[in-house]
Amino acid sequence: MEAENIFQLKEEILDQIPVGLCQCQLVMNADDVEDIKFIWINQFMQEIIGFQKSEISNKTLTVLFPNVKASIFDWVKIFSEAAFGGYKHIEQFVDMFGRYLSIDVSGLDDGKFYMVMNDITDKREFRRILLEKDSEIAYINNEMRKKANLDTLTMAYNYQFIMKILKEESEYAKNKGRRLSAALLDIDDFTLINNENGTEIGDRVLEETGIALRNSVRKIDSIGRTGGDEFLLIMTNVDIDIAKIVIERIKMQMNIDIKSLENLKVTLSGAVLEYEDEHFEEFYQKLRNKLIKAKSLGKNMIIF
């Protein structure tokens, strides 16, 4: 049943349907879309967006969710372009809702359109949970390992597990036609930092770098420590343009979270690539080659 036909059902029936349903309207400024206004939502949609029906009536997206402007995705533009297109299916982590959603946008009549949202957060997380469980079993069977998945200093995934995630995410992106980007980042002059300030300060810089990376990305993204001062960031369903925004966030966050060296700015050099259906090991090697080139060009160099 198409979205327009679904919304012709009685309201008490719509409230029983276990997916989020809403009718919205484009808010225009001259010929441009300025905002999205909620006209009506069903009971299940309340759980997704965290507002009651009475609270959202005729309220706009940016009023209800002021933090939407800080999102790496322009949701007003995405939803409006989908509405103008007549129909579009979207699967993405919607940070203002804190959920990974399957969204169908349909119909455009007098500026009004419909959205059907299904929360697939648990489904998306299930694959990574299975990987974690498999790795935990390996940990139990191997007493020599201190941790199954995590590097205890930085709280990033260890090399073995982040490579499992890269393999899994690249295969999923290839099979499902999804975007995937990754970054390989290296702390500039880390050996010099260790030699001049001691390994205790060096360890604190590593720990704070891990904090800065976690504070810069979404909870569905993955961070791993692939070397002494090297980190791999895997960005799910993200193209190279969005990846560039994430890198800029990381640079700013490094200035905030690196507190161990007051008189020294700690920077990262590295490489960022969008996955192009190659084998995950080939993709990783391309990243590593670009990282080597970036480090040869000087400090604070990111190659895209």
Long-range contacts (C-beta under 8 A, 24 or more apart in sequence): 2-106, 2-107, 3-104, 3-106, 3-107, 3-114, 3-115, 3-116, 4-106, 4-107, 4-114, 6-114, 6-116, 7-114, 11-42, 14-42, 14-43, 15-42, 15-43, 15-44, 16-43, 17-42, 17-44, 18-44, 19-44, 19-116, 19-117, 19-118, 20-44, 20-45, 20-47, 20-48, 20-49, 20-115, 20-116, 20-117, 20-118, 20-119, 21-45, 21-114, 21-115, 21-116, 21-117, 22-114, 22-115, 22-117, 23-112, 23-113, 23-114, 24-79, 24-83, 24-112, 24-113, 24-114, 24-115, 25-111, 25-112, 25-113, 26-80, 26-83, 26-111, 26-112, 26-113, 27-60, 28-111, 33-76, 33-77, 33-80, 34-76, 35-60, 35-61, 35-62, 35-63, 35-76, 36-60, 36-61, 36-75, 36-76, 36-79, 36-80, 37-61, 38-64, 39-112, 45-117, 48-97, 48-99, 48-101, 48-117, 48-119, 49-97, 50-97, 65-96, 67-95, 67-96, 68-96, 71-95, 71-96, 72-238, 72-242, 72-245, 72-246, 72-249, 73-242, 79-105, 79-115, 83-107, 83-108, 83-113, 84-108, 91-120, 91-178, 91-237, 92-237, 93-218, 93-219, 93-220, 93-236, 93-237, 95-218, 100-124, 100-125, 100-220, 124-220, 125-220, 127-168, 127-172, 128-165, 128-168, 128-222, 131-161, 131-164, 131-165, 131-168, 132-161, 135-160, 135-161, 135-164, 151-210, 151-224, 151-225, 153-203, 153-206, 153-207, 153-210, 153-225, 154-206, 154-207, 154-209, 154-210, 154-225, 154-231, 155-207, 155-210, 155-214, 156-210, 156-213, 156-214, 156-223, 156-224, 156-225, 156-231, 157-222, 157-223, 157-224, 157-225, 158-224, 158-225, 159-224, 159-225, 159-226, 159-227, 161-224, 162-222, 162-223, 162-224, 162-225, 162-226, 162-232, 162-234, 163-224, 163-226, 163-280, 163-284, 165-222, 165-224, 165-234, 166-232, 166-234, 166-280, 166-283, 166-284, 167-280, 169-222, 169-234, 169-236, 170-275, 170-279, 170-280, 170-283, 171-280, 173-275, 173-277, 174-275, 174-277, 178-236, 178-237, 179-237, 179-238, 179-239, 179-274, 179-275, 180-234, 180-235, 180-236, 180-237, 180-238, 180-274, 180-275, 181-235, 181-238, 181-239, 181-240, 181-242, 181-243, 181-272, 181-273, 181-274, 181-275, 182-232, 182-233, 182-234, 182-235, 182-272, 182-273, 182-275, 182-283, 182-284, 182-287, 183-232, 183-233, 183-235, 183-243, 183-246, 183-247, 183-270, 183-271, 183-272, 183-273, 183-287, 183-302, 184-226, 184-230, 184-231, 184-232, 184-233, 184-270, 184-271, 184-284, 184-287, 184-288, 184-290, 184-291, 185-213, 185-230, 185-231, 185-232, 185-233, 185-250, 185-268, 185-269, 185-270, 185-291, 185-302, 186-227, 186-229, 186-230, 186-231, 186-268, 186-269, 186-270, 186-291, 186-294, 186-295, 187-229, 187-230, 187-266, 187-267, 187-268, 188-266, 188-267, 188-268, 188-269, 188-299, 188-300, 189-299, 190-228, 190-229, 193-261, 193-264, 193-266, 197-260, 197-261, 201-260, 201-261, 204-260, 205-258, 205-260, 205-261, 205-266, 208-257, 208-258, 208-259, 208-260, 209-254, 209-257, 209-258, 209-266, 209-268, 211-257, 212-250, 212-253, 212-254, 212-256, 212-257, 212-258, 213-250, 213-253, 215-253, 215-256, 215-257, 216-246, 216-249, 216-250, 216-253, 217-246, 217-249, 217-250, 230-291, 232-284, 232-287, 239-274, 240-272, 240-273, 240-274, 240-304, 243-272, 243-274, 243-304, 244-272, 244-304, 247-272, 247-302, 251-300, 267-299, 267-300, 268-300, 268-302, 269-294, 269-295, 269-297, 269-298, 269-299, 269-300, 269-301, 269-302, 270-294, 270-301, 270-302, 270-303, 271-302, 271-303, 271-304, 272-302, 272-303, 272-304, 273-304
